[in-house]
Amino acid sequence: MLSDLNFRVIAETLPAFWTGFLSTLSLSLAGFAGALAIGIIACAMSIQQARVIRAPAVAYIDLIRATPLLAQLYFLYFGLPVIGLGMPELVVGIIALSVNSGAYVAEIIRSGIIAIPAGQMEASASSGLTYWQQMRLVILPQALRPMVSPLIGQAIVLVKDSSLLSLISVLELTRTGQTLAVDRFMPVEGLAVTALGYLIIYYGLKLAAAAWNRVYHPVPSH
Protein backbone atom coordinates (compact mmCIF):
# COMPACT_ATOMS: atom_id res chain seq x y z
CA MET A 1 0.00 0.00 0.00
CA LEU A 2 2.87 2.36 0.75
CA SER A 3 4.05 1.99 -2.84
CA ASP A 4 0.73 3.45 -4.01
CA LEU A 5 1.22 6.68 -2.07
CA ASN A 6 2.31 9.75 -4.00
CA PHE A 7 5.25 10.82 -1.87
CA ARG A 8 6.05 13.73 -4.17
CA VAL A 9 2.70 15.36 -3.43
CA ILE A 10 3.10 14.55 0.27
CA ALA A 11 6.51 16.26 0.27
CA GLU A 12 5.03 19.31 -1.48
CA THR A 13 2.28 19.64 1.12
CA LEU A 14 4.44 19.04 4.20
CA PRO A 15 4.70 22.78 5.00
CA ALA A 16 0.90 22.99 5.10
CA PHE A 17 0.73 19.91 7.30
CA TRP A 18 3.39 21.36 9.59
CA THR A 19 1.23 24.47 9.98
CA GLY A 20 -1.79 22.28 10.72
CA PHE A 21 0.23 20.22 13.19
CA LEU A 22 1.35 23.33 15.08
CA SER A 23 -2.23 24.63 15.01
CA THR A 24 -3.50 21.38 16.55
CA LEU A 25 -0.82 21.60 19.24
CA SER A 26 -1.65 25.20 20.11
CA LEU A 27 -5.41 24.55 20.08
CA SER A 28 -4.96 21.54 22.32
CA LEU A 29 -2.71 23.41 24.75
CA ALA A 30 -5.13 26.34 24.95
CA GLY A 31 -8.10 24.00 25.31
CA PHE A 32 -6.44 21.94 28.03
CA ALA A 33 -5.36 25.05 29.94
CA GLY A 34 -8.96 26.22 29.87
CA ALA A 35 -10.14 22.74 30.88
CA LEU A 36 -7.82 22.77 33.89
CA ALA A 37 -9.14 26.15 35.02
CA ILE A 38 -12.77 25.12 34.56
CA GLY A 39 -12.15 21.70 36.10
CA ILE A 40 -10.54 23.13 39.23
CA ILE A 41 -13.43 25.57 39.76
CA ALA A 42 -16.10 22.94 39.05
CA CYS A 43 -14.40 20.45 41.37
CA ALA A 44 -14.07 23.00 44.16
CA MET A 45 -17.78 23.77 43.85
CA SER A 46 -18.87 20.13 43.58
CA ILE A 47 -17.27 19.10 46.89
CA GLN A 48 -18.87 21.90 48.90
CA GLN A 49 -21.53 21.07 51.48
CA ALA A 50 -23.77 23.99 50.49
CA ARG A 51 -26.24 22.77 47.88
CA VAL A 52 -26.53 26.21 46.26
CA ILE A 53 -22.81 26.00 45.39
CA ARG A 54 -22.61 22.28 44.66
CA ALA A 55 -25.71 21.92 42.47
CA PRO A 56 -24.60 24.12 39.51
CA ALA A 57 -21.24 22.32 39.29
CA VAL A 58 -22.85 18.88 39.41
CA ALA A 59 -25.39 19.95 36.76
CA TYR A 60 -22.60 21.24 34.49
CA ILE A 61 -20.54 18.05 34.86
CA ASP A 62 -23.53 15.78 34.21
CA LEU A 63 -24.78 17.82 31.25
CA ILE A 64 -21.41 17.95 29.50
CA ARG A 65 -20.63 14.27 30.07
CA ALA A 66 -24.10 13.26 28.84
CA THR A 67 -23.92 15.12 25.51
CA PRO A 68 -21.46 14.73 22.61
CA LEU A 69 -18.79 17.32 21.93
CA LEU A 70 -20.11 17.81 18.39
CA ALA A 71 -23.51 18.93 19.71
CA GLN A 72 -21.80 21.29 22.17
CA LEU A 73 -19.59 22.69 19.42
CA TYR A 74 -22.52 23.35 17.09
CA PHE A 75 -24.52 24.87 19.95
CA LEU A 76 -21.74 27.37 20.63
CA TYR A 77 -21.00 28.02 16.96
CA PHE A 78 -24.58 28.53 15.80
CA GLY A 79 -26.26 29.46 19.09
CA LEU A 80 -24.04 32.22 20.45
CA PRO A 81 -24.50 34.54 17.41
CA VAL A 82 -28.27 34.34 17.94
CA ILE A 83 -27.86 36.10 21.30
CA GLY A 84 -25.31 38.54 19.92
CA LEU A 85 -22.16 36.71 21.07
CA GLY A 86 -20.65 35.84 17.73
CA MET A 87 -16.95 34.97 17.98
CA PRO A 88 -14.23 33.76 15.59
CA GLU A 89 -14.24 30.04 14.83
CA LEU A 90 -10.91 29.60 16.60
CA VAL A 91 -12.22 31.09 19.84
CA VAL A 92 -15.40 29.02 19.67
CA GLY A 93 -13.32 25.89 19.15
CA ILE A 94 -11.10 26.56 22.16
CA ILE A 95 -14.12 27.31 24.35
CA ALA A 96 -15.83 24.10 23.22
CA LEU A 97 -12.74 22.00 23.98
CA SER A 98 -12.26 23.70 27.36
CA VAL A 99 -15.89 23.35 28.46
CA ASN A 100 -16.13 19.74 27.31
CA SER A 101 -12.85 18.53 28.76
CA GLY A 102 -13.29 20.63 31.90
CA ALA A 103 -16.11 18.38 33.10
CA TYR A 104 -13.87 15.31 32.88
CA VAL A 105 -10.95 17.13 34.48
CA ALA A 106 -13.23 18.11 37.37
CA GLU A 107 -14.07 14.45 38.00
CA ILE A 108 -10.40 13.44 37.79
CA ILE A 109 -9.46 16.07 40.38
CA ARG A 110 -12.43 15.16 42.60
CA SER A 111 -11.48 11.49 42.49
CA GLY A 112 -7.95 12.36 43.53
CA ILE A 113 -9.15 14.49 46.42
CA ILE A 114 -11.68 12.03 47.84
CA ALA A 115 -9.06 9.27 47.68
CA ILE A 116 -7.09 11.06 50.41
CA PRO A 117 -7.95 9.59 53.86
CA ALA A 118 -10.33 11.74 55.89
CA GLY A 119 -7.82 11.71 58.73
CA GLN A 120 -5.56 14.00 56.69
CA MET A 121 -8.25 16.68 56.64
CA GLU A 122 -9.01 16.21 60.32
CA ALA A 123 -5.34 16.43 61.30
CA SER A 124 -4.80 19.58 59.27
CA ALA A 125 -7.96 21.14 60.74
CA SER A 126 -6.77 20.41 64.26
CA SER A 127 -3.56 22.29 63.51
CA GLY A 128 -5.53 25.48 62.94
CA LEU A 129 -5.45 25.63 59.13
CA THR A 130 -8.44 27.08 57.29
CA TYR A 131 -10.31 24.95 54.73
CA TRP A 132 -8.49 26.47 51.76
CA GLN A 133 -5.13 26.17 53.51
CA GLN A 134 -5.88 22.50 54.18
CA MET A 135 -6.65 21.95 50.48
CA ARG A 136 -3.64 23.91 49.23
CA LEU A 137 -1.02 22.72 51.70
CA VAL A 138 -2.13 19.21 52.66
CA ILE A 139 -4.72 17.61 50.37
CA LEU A 140 -3.84 18.82 46.87
CA PRO A 141 -0.08 18.05 47.07
CA GLN A 142 -0.94 14.46 47.96
CA ALA A 143 -3.76 14.19 45.42
CA LEU A 144 -1.76 15.69 42.56
CA ARG A 145 0.57 12.76 41.92
CA PRO A 146 -2.08 10.13 41.14
CA MET A 147 -4.00 12.71 39.07
CA VAL A 148 -1.24 13.24 36.52
CA SER A 149 -1.64 10.04 34.50
CA PRO A 150 -5.44 10.42 34.13
CA LEU A 151 -4.96 14.07 33.20
CA ILE A 152 -2.48 13.11 30.47
CA GLY A 153 -5.02 10.56 29.26
CA GLN A 154 -7.64 13.29 29.09
CA ALA A 155 -5.18 15.48 27.19
CA ILE A 156 -4.86 12.70 24.59
CA VAL A 157 -8.65 12.59 24.24
CA LEU A 158 -8.74 16.38 23.84
CA VAL A 159 -6.13 16.28 21.06
CA LYS A 160 -8.22 13.77 19.12
CA ASP A 161 -11.40 15.75 19.81
CA SER A 162 -9.76 18.85 18.35
CA SER A 163 -10.22 17.26 14.91
CA LEU A 164 -13.93 18.14 15.17
CA LEU A 165 -12.99 21.81 14.87
CA SER A 166 -12.41 21.14 11.18
CA LEU A 167 -16.23 21.06 10.88
CA ILE A 168 -16.37 24.79 11.68
CA SER A 169 -13.49 25.57 9.30
CA VAL A 170 -10.74 25.88 11.89
CA LEU A 171 -7.45 25.27 10.09
CA GLU A 172 -5.82 22.41 12.01
CA LEU A 173 -4.37 19.02 11.16
CA THR A 174 -7.57 17.30 10.04
CA ARG A 175 -8.66 20.31 8.01
CA THR A 176 -5.29 20.30 6.26
CA GLY A 177 -5.76 16.64 5.30
CA GLN A 178 -9.25 17.38 4.02
CA THR A 179 -7.90 20.21 1.90
CA LEU A 180 -5.33 17.90 0.29
CA ALA A 181 -8.02 15.30 -0.35
CA VAL A 182 -10.26 17.85 -2.09
CA ASP A 183 -7.68 19.98 -3.93
CA ARG A 184 -5.44 17.15 -5.13
CA PHE A 185 -8.02 14.34 -5.13
CA MET A 186 -5.72 12.30 -2.90
CA PRO A 187 -7.68 11.32 0.21
CA VAL A 188 -5.34 8.45 1.14
CA GLU A 189 -2.26 10.67 1.22
CA GLY A 190 -4.11 13.34 3.17
CA LEU A 191 -5.45 10.89 5.74
CA ALA A 192 -2.10 9.10 6.06
CA VAL A 193 -0.17 12.27 6.91
CA THR A 194 -2.99 13.47 9.19
CA ALA A 195 -2.95 10.17 11.10
CA LEU A 196 0.84 10.37 11.40
CA GLY A 197 0.57 13.81 12.98
CA TYR A 198 -1.88 12.57 15.61
CA LEU A 199 0.29 9.51 16.28
CA ILE A 200 3.28 11.75 16.99
CA ILE A 201 1.29 13.77 19.53
CA TYR A 202 -0.23 10.63 21.04
CA TYR A 203 3.09 8.88 21.57
CA GLY A 204 4.64 12.08 22.92
CA LEU A 205 1.95 12.27 25.59
CA LYS A 206 2.12 8.52 26.19
CA LEU A 207 5.87 8.75 26.81
CA ALA A 208 5.24 11.62 29.23
CA ALA A 209 2.74 9.47 31.13
CA ALA A 210 5.17 6.53 31.19
CA ALA A 211 7.96 8.78 32.47
CA TRP A 212 5.69 10.08 35.23
CA ASN A 213 4.68 6.54 36.20
CA ARG A 214 8.32 5.52 36.46
CA VAL A 215 8.93 8.39 38.87
CA TYR A 216 5.72 7.95 40.86
CA HIS A 217 5.66 4.12 40.77
CA PRO A 218 9.32 3.12 40.49
CA VAL A 219 10.08 -0.55 39.97
CA PRO A 220 11.59 -1.88 43.22
CA SER A 221 15.16 -3.07 42.90
CA HIS A 222 16.12 -6.54 44.14
C-alpha positions as CSV (number, residue, x, y, z in Angstrom):
1,M,0.0,0.0,0.0
2,L,2.9,2.4,0.7
3,S,4.0,2.0,-2.8
4,D,0.7,3.4,-4.0
5,L,1.2,6.7,-2.1
6,N,2.3,9.8,-4.0
7,F,5.3,10.8,-1.9
8,R,6.0,13.7,-4.2
9,V,2.7,15.4,-3.4
10,I,3.1,14.6,0.3
11,A,6.5,16.3,0.3
12,E,5.0,19.3,-1.5
13,T,2.3,19.6,1.1
14,L,4.4,19.0,4.2
15,P,4.7,22.8,5.0
16,A,0.9,23.0,5.1
17,F,0.7,19.9,7.3
18,W,3.4,21.4,9.6
19,T,1.2,24.5,10.0
20,G,-1.8,22.3,10.7
21,F,0.2,20.2,13.2
22,L,1.3,23.3,15.1
23,S,-2.2,24.6,15.0
24,T,-3.5,21.4,16.5
25,L,-0.8,21.6,19.2
26,S,-1.6,25.2,20.1
27,L,-5.4,24.6,20.1
28,S,-5.0,21.5,22.3
29,L,-2.7,23.4,24.7
30,A,-5.1,26.3,25.0
31,G,-8.1,24.0,25.3
32,F,-6.4,21.9,28.0
33,A,-5.4,25.1,29.9
34,G,-9.0,26.2,29.9
35,A,-10.1,22.7,30.9
36,L,-7.8,22.8,33.9
37,A,-9.1,26.2,35.0
38,I,-12.8,25.1,34.6
39,G,-12.2,21.7,36.1
40,I,-10.5,23.1,39.2
41,I,-13.4,25.6,39.8
42,A,-16.1,22.9,39.0
43,C,-14.4,20.5,41.4
44,A,-14.1,23.0,44.2
45,M,-17.8,23.8,43.8
46,S,-18.9,20.1,43.6
47,I,-17.3,19.1,46.9
48,Q,-18.9,21.9,48.9
49,Q,-21.5,21.1,51.5
50,A,-23.8,24.0,50.5
51,R,-26.2,22.8,47.9
52,V,-26.5,26.2,46.3
53,I,-22.8,26.0,45.4
54,R,-22.6,22.3,44.7
55,A,-25.7,21.9,42.5
56,P,-24.6,24.1,39.5
57,A,-21.2,22.3,39.3
58,V,-22.9,18.9,39.4
59,A,-25.4,19.9,36.8
60,Y,-22.6,21.2,34.5
61,I,-20.5,18.1,34.9
62,D,-23.5,15.8,34.2
63,L,-24.8,17.8,31.3
64,I,-21.4,17.9,29.5
65,R,-20.6,14.3,30.1
66,A,-24.1,13.3,28.8
67,T,-23.9,15.1,25.5
68,P,-21.5,14.7,22.6
69,L,-18.8,17.3,21.9
70,L,-20.1,17.8,18.4
71,A,-23.5,18.9,19.7
72,Q,-21.8,21.3,22.2
73,L,-19.6,22.7,19.4
74,Y,-22.5,23.4,17.1
75,F,-24.5,24.9,19.9
76,L,-21.7,27.4,20.6
77,Y,-21.0,28.0,17.0
78,F,-24.6,28.5,15.8
79,G,-26.3,29.5,19.1
80,L,-24.0,32.2,20.4
81,P,-24.5,34.5,17.4
82,V,-28.3,34.3,17.9
83,I,-27.9,36.1,21.3
84,G,-25.3,38.5,19.9
85,L,-22.2,36.7,21.1
86,G,-20.7,35.8,17.7
87,M,-16.9,35.0,18.0
88,P,-14.2,33.8,15.6
89,E,-14.2,30.0,14.8
90,L,-10.9,29.6,16.6
91,V,-12.2,31.1,19.8
92,V,-15.4,29.0,19.7
93,G,-13.3,25.9,19.1
94,I,-11.1,26.6,22.2
95,I,-14.1,27.3,24.3
96,A,-15.8,24.1,23.2
97,L,-12.7,22.0,24.0
98,S,-12.3,23.7,27.4
99,V,-15.9,23.4,28.5
100,N,-16.1,19.7,27.3
101,S,-12.8,18.5,28.8
102,G,-13.3,20.6,31.9
103,A,-16.1,18.4,33.1
104,Y,-13.9,15.3,32.9
105,V,-10.9,17.1,34.5
106,A,-13.2,18.1,37.4
107,E,-14.1,14.5,38.0
108,I,-10.4,13.4,37.8
109,I,-9.5,16.1,40.4
110,R,-12.4,15.2,42.6
111,S,-11.5,11.5,42.5
112,G,-7.9,12.4,43.5
113,I,-9.1,14.5,46.4
114,I,-11.7,12.0,47.8
115,A,-9.1,9.3,47.7
116,I,-7.1,11.1,50.4
117,P,-7.9,9.6,53.9
118,A,-10.3,11.7,55.9
119,G,-7.8,11.7,58.7
120,Q,-5.6,14.0,56.7
121,M,-8.3,16.7,56.6
122,E,-9.0,16.2,60.3
123,A,-5.3,16.4,61.3
124,S,-4.8,19.6,59.3
125,A,-8.0,21.1,60.7
126,S,-6.8,20.4,64.3
127,S,-3.6,22.3,63.5
128,G,-5.5,25.5,62.9
129,L,-5.5,25.6,59.1
130,T,-8.4,27.1,57.3
131,Y,-10.3,24.9,54.7
132,W,-8.5,26.5,51.8
133,Q,-5.1,26.2,53.5
134,Q,-5.9,22.5,54.2
135,M,-6.7,21.9,50.5
136,R,-3.6,23.9,49.2
137,L,-1.0,22.7,51.7
138,V,-2.1,19.2,52.7
139,I,-4.7,17.6,50.4
140,L,-3.8,18.8,46.9
141,P,-0.1,18.1,47.1
142,Q,-0.9,14.5,48.0
143,A,-3.8,14.2,45.4
144,L,-1.8,15.7,42.6
145,R,0.6,12.8,41.9
146,P,-2.1,10.1,41.1
147,M,-4.0,12.7,39.1
148,V,-1.2,13.2,36.5
149,S,-1.6,10.0,34.5
150,P,-5.4,10.4,34.1
151,L,-5.0,14.1,33.2
152,I,-2.5,13.1,30.5
153,G,-5.0,10.6,29.3
154,Q,-7.6,13.3,29.1
155,A,-5.2,15.5,27.2
156,I,-4.9,12.7,24.6
157,V,-8.6,12.6,24.2
158,L,-8.7,16.4,23.8
159,V,-6.1,16.3,21.1
160,K,-8.2,13.8,19.1
161,D,-11.4,15.8,19.8
162,S,-9.8,18.8,18.3
163,S,-10.2,17.3,14.9
164,L,-13.9,18.1,15.2
165,L,-13.0,21.8,14.9
166,S,-12.4,21.1,11.2
167,L,-16.2,21.1,10.9
168,I,-16.4,24.8,11.7
169,S,-13.5,25.6,9.3
170,V,-10.7,25.9,11.9
171,L,-7.4,25.3,10.1
172,E,-5.8,22.4,12.0
173,L,-4.4,19.0,11.2
174,T,-7.6,17.3,10.0
175,R,-8.7,20.3,8.0
176,T,-5.3,20.3,6.3
177,G,-5.8,16.6,5.3
178,Q,-9.3,17.4,4.0
179,T,-7.9,20.2,1.9
180,L,-5.3,17.9,0.3
181,A,-8.0,15.3,-0.3
182,V,-10.3,17.9,-2.1
183,D,-7.7,20.0,-3.9
184,R,-5.4,17.1,-5.1
185,F,-8.0,14.3,-5.1
186,M,-5.7,12.3,-2.9
187,P,-7.7,11.3,0.2
188,V,-5.3,8.5,1.1
189,E,-2.3,10.7,1.2
190,G,-4.1,13.3,3.2
191,L,-5.4,10.9,5.7
192,A,-2.1,9.1,6.1
193,V,-0.2,12.3,6.9
194,T,-3.0,13.5,9.2
195,A,-2.9,10.2,11.1
196,L,0.8,10.4,11.4
197,G,0.6,13.8,13.0
198,Y,-1.9,12.6,15.6
199,L,0.3,9.5,16.3
200,I,3.3,11.8,17.0
201,I,1.3,13.8,19.5
202,Y,-0.2,10.6,21.0
203,Y,3.1,8.9,21.6
204,G,4.6,12.1,22.9
205,L,2.0,12.3,25.6
206,K,2.1,8.5,26.2
207,L,5.9,8.8,26.8
208,A,5.2,11.6,29.2
209,A,2.7,9.5,31.1
210,A,5.2,6.5,31.2
211,A,8.0,8.8,32.5
212,W,5.7,10.1,35.2
213,N,4.7,6.5,36.2
214,R,8.3,5.5,36.5
215,V,8.9,8.4,38.9
216,Y,5.7,8.0,40.9
217,H,5.7,4.1,40.8
218,P,9.3,3.1,40.5
219,V,10.1,-0.6,40.0
220,P,11.6,-1.9,43.2
221,S,15.2,-3.1,42.9
222,H,16.1,-6.5,44.1
